[in-house]
Amino acid sequence: MSAARVHEKTLTGKSLMDLGRHVARQGIVVYLLLFLLFHWIVDYERLEIKTLNRATPLSFEYLTKTAEAHESFDKKKLKEFFLYFKTVTHYRPDMADAVGMLGFCYYHLGDSQKAMEAYQKAIDLNPSFFWFHYNLGVIYFQKGRYEEAIKVLRRALKTDPLKTVEFILSSRIYLPLISKDKEKWAEAVTGQIEKTYQKCYGMLVLGYYYLGKPADLINVANYAVARRFADLEMFYYYMGLSAYQLKEYEKALYFLKECVRVNPVNAEAFRYLGLSLKSLGNQEVGDKMIKKAEILHDDQGSPVSFEKKIELGMF
Amino acid sequence: MPYYNHIKFYVENIARGIYPLWDPSCSWGGGPNEFFLRRIGEFNPFFGLIVLLVKAGFSYTSAYFVFLAVYYFIGLLGFFKLAEHLFRETNVACLAYLLLMFSSWGTKLFDTYINLIFVPMVWFFYFVLAFSRKPERIFFLGLTFTLMIIVTTYLPFYFMTVLLTFFLCVVLFYFKDLKIVFSSWVVFFKRDKALMILCSLALLLALLPGVLLYTQGFQGEIVLPGRHFESALRNEMALDMKEIQVGGIIIPEILEGLFSNLHEMRLNRFYMPVFVYILFLIGALIKMNKRLIFLLTLFSCVLLIGLTDAAPAVQFLYKYIFYFKYFRNFNYFLWFVLLPVFILMCAEHLRLFLSNGLKDKKSQYRAVVLSAGLHMGLAVFLSRQENSLISSYWVVGLSFVLFTFLFLKKINFQHPSIPLILIGFVALQPLQVYQALERNADVVEYPYEYDRPYLNFVYFKGNNPEKLVMDWPIADESVARTRLKMYYGLNTIQFLLENIQGDIFEEYMRFKFIVYDHVAYMDDKNISLSKIEKAWAQNRNIAFVSSASVLLDEVGPVAGEGATARVMTKDTLEFQVIKFDMNSIKLKTNFSSRKFLVYNDNFHSGWQAFVDGKRVDIARANVAFKGLWLEPGERMVCFRYGTWGRYFLGYLLSAVFMGVLASLVVLWFRSRPCALKESAL
């Protein structure tokens, strides 16, 4: 090999070395290499678990006790739980229970839009869980979006309560929220679901009433009455009202009579009873009933009193 | 407020001339205070500030706040000096100082004790750097003093980890310079042998309390169930790997909180002013120097350790380095290492970028274009975050203007007015963030133990012996829960807490002194809990002791079933408390017959008893407490905790710490004129 070629090769090697050194000292290169190194070394799964563990509140007592007492949540205190569920959904976006709880927190923090989105996502992830449908239905109902509320509540009624209980008992998210005695709790929650199913019917009746669909209303309310659900007075009242609107005064008379039998101080029922009687030609008794209604001035059986009872389940 | 209790307890006692080695008022029936003294580092002369302020009429809480703030700013000053020494540019150091001051580091004062570790640590590294560059007495003394504080405060293991990592990085990057540094040190040590010997002695002396505590961990009397829970090691201070894993640095959580939802700022959240990210991004445009790579390596190594089980470093260190089994909360590395080192790195980015010339117009305009892209990129990134603060955009916009002026040489970064401009840039966003923090901060009514009267002796808990409000933790059905309740205490009281029925235990513990006529032996290996519970519930006139020797000589017949023990509720002619402090109690008794006195303060081998000046053995009575026989007639009884040697060591070390600090201050003032002269030259 000639001296010139050796020199040329050394030069090439040297300049390559210089270039390499130059590149290696560039800030962007060093930081990128470091990032890749960390990416390779760090156990991301472990980091995720640690993040979730760190975010877990020490106690869920505030959440459960406030919900049980039907009290309103302190936003500051609720924020801790909100952040926890948000972290869980960030790392485990497919956990329907966590998404649902996030929706619950959003709702009580005053962001109904985000709450609805969360519940819709929870439904997509687990369509067989009663409470996601119900909670979404409640929000739609409270927002006055009755068509959507009815659609969701109808789907809620189609869910299997057993599957709902099973899902709760198998959930890691609900575990700290439920009582230590799982069996007793399951029993209690089954009863709670039953009551809430009945509330669904109540909301459906009101929904149809607000949408001006008396025939649908009577259908739903008939079903509820046949099964002797709670709030019978309300079902009879709205059935009577709808029958009156449909000018089926005989039917209206029957439903309203049943209503005042359940609650003899329901002023509105007496008023429509009077009006129905008058429509049927019984002026004297009709006037009497209307007068009685004026005296009672009671708001029992009015839509407002039932609506007050509607609230989200803690799911 | 971290350590409010422990510091208050120490300061209030030391102000009364008592060096509190025992704490009779702690919830677990009294225990050695060494563990908590090690936590606060009681020899730290700066605690004297609290004593002075309290003597001047401040409330303890105010004095404590003043101390925290002063100590914090001493730490920040150390950081500034360190940065100044590192960069040799005052304005860059000033920027680093401002970034640290406006980060959430300051909020840590109200959350954890790490300020007590950070302050001496940052000054230590300043002194190391200064001493390496110029071996002078003041720096060596400073090194010694900061080391003395570090080894006596909390666990020096955090510092040791940082120091070892630092040293490793120094060897890696400055190996050639080490020879020069060491040779200059050797010259210094040869010249100042006396100082070196004195400093070494002081440091060795400062190591003693830590060693004593470490050896106590092997004795088995002290237990830390909350820490030691699952550790297989014999030393009670040791931790299981699982415990260590809990407290690692959670990167996703930190990153999540850096940019988004800053209006939800809360205490304990990691935060840095947005200006720091601009400086960080500049790092992509510079050519790295050795110092920056050194800082980056140090940062990366500590981060790997701080990640605990999410990275392999800690598992390895736990296995091979003994002290890794004795400390946890590795997330603190984030605060006192990663944060300041990151800020130093960012400051170095700026320094390098500005020192890269930008002499010709072309390179200046190129820098402006790059800066525009960088600022724009950051603004876009911020806009994509959840609820970005408006002030963040202001900082980004203004920063672009500042950098444009700097690159186009319209202003000089060395100009004396720069620090004022920097305050505006750095503080703009933090002001909005801290406003949010104030709004979001939870007001927690935390019951501080030593805010209640505890310095004087009381015969019973509460005000009324008939009806007492107990704050004693009830041993419930769950042993695990009880364990969690008890963080630190003695093994015997832990046994009682876990096993004795809660209400009976509470009732018994109401009173400090109980006088019995009879004593029965109860083997530690075969403790009859039902017997104890029955005796305590009925206040039977019989005490149980675990030492057979007490019985062989002294036991009276176990008779008089149904007779009750005498509970002392006030000073009487038969029983008087003459003197009481944290470490001792002096009694005068005058019983008509021989009695067995049980002092319901935990038994520990460090206690001594004297009757009429003569030392007598203390029996462990009723499983966990102190008991002794008293002959009829007038007797002076004294219980005292700790040896004279231990007290002497405490006072000696306090004096040594004071002396070293005083020497340091004197040397500092003496060196000032020289420094000024040098800088003038």
Interface residues (C-beta under 8 A of the other chain):
Chain A: H22 R25 Q26 G27 I28 V30 Y31 L34 L37 F38 I41 V42 D43 Y44 R46 L47 E48 K50 T51 N53 R54 A55 K76 K79 T87
Chain B: Q245 V246 G248 I250 I251 P252 E253 E264 G283 A284 L285 I286 K287 M288 I293 L296 S300 L303 L304 L307 T308 D309 A310 A311 P312 H349 N440 D442
